[in-house]
Amino acid sequence: MHLSEIIQLLETIASPSIAEDFDNGRIGLVLDRSNDIKKIAVALDPTDSVLKEAARIGADLLITHHTLIFDPINLISKRLSDTLKIAIDNEISIYTMHTNYDKAEGGVNDVLAGLLELKNTVPLPLGRIGEIEPMKAPAFAAFIAKKLGTHVQYKGDGQIKKVMVVGGSGFGREYIDIAIKNSVDALVSGEMRHDAIRYAGGLCLFDATHYATEAPAMRRLCERLPAGSVFIEDKPKIFVFP
């Protein structure tokens, strides 16, 4: 298939038109080699290690959730040029689907809600609300850790039944306000900060890491792409002590 045909498929899965305003110009085709696509690699981030692995397996296209270039630039740094060189030397196009894939049906937040077995889910602008079988906070933290294959840190000790999930970095005040307004017991996301802990009041917060809350949806994306599409695992190496 030609790159243009793959892009049509990707935009059917997650239309760029539903992305958040701050994503304007930051999603879609990031590096265009206008090539025929025989093998697709999928990853959360377009890191050097991901691109090298994509090159090793002979991928013609890398699809990521996070973009290689976020802010407008008038200078290509050595670091960026080194990354681009890996892709260009190996004829790898790069396509990014960010908040449009967060929102899309079957995207980041639907996959996260499914993995955590949320029932009666309700869509939000960038998250989902649903219900689980009631359990205490420590048990829910263990459940999340098992389902997502990650360490979990949490705040709160109440009974959990109604849950809001936001893949990635979802502990901003706007998300906490939505959770409280909807009488949610727990918010699951990544990158929990001190100010969020203070602001949340009685709301339980579960930090399952940015990577672990988003990567499963990129892995699932492979099932919706042409046969042979491969997910490249590039999980940050984090050591938890004790």
Beta strands, then each sheet from edge to edge (+ up, - down):
strand 1: 28-31
strand 2: 40-43
strand 3: 61-64
strand 4: 93-96
strand 5: 119-123
strand 6: 128-136
strand 7: 153-155
strand 8: 159-169
strand 9: 186-190
strand 10: 204-207
strand 11: 230-231
sheet 1: 1+ 4- 3- 2- 11-
sheet 2: 5+ 6- 8+ 9+ 10+ 7-
end
